[in-house]
Amino acid sequence: MAEKDSLLKNKECNDECPVKKTAEVIEGKWTTLVIRELLPGKKRFSEIQRALTGISPKILTSRLRLLEERKLVTRTVYATVPPTTEYELTELGMKLQGVLNAMAEFGQTL
């Protein structure tokens, strides 16, 4: 616990600040929700879109690409007609589960 407390007491919020780094990874309205949808396992693009009412295909595509660039999500394309694409969290992406659990716990108090 003392180590966690010392991480939060960083006086400067520069590029090395762990809270700032995490905030940059999960920025955007839909990013955390996309991650939440992938926590249970692989999902197709259409499954994610159906689960996130109100997200446009363009925004979902951009969020998934961003997460893939940041090595949080892997994309697998299958040579079917039409092509099937599945998304899955990487080991690094799965480490965000604790962050999302904390967000859910906090959200229940509101």
Summary of the structure (lengths in Angstrom):
residues: 110
radius of gyration: 15.9
end to end distance: 25.4
largest distance: 54.5
contacts: 258
relative contact order: 0.13
helix: 54%
strand: 13%
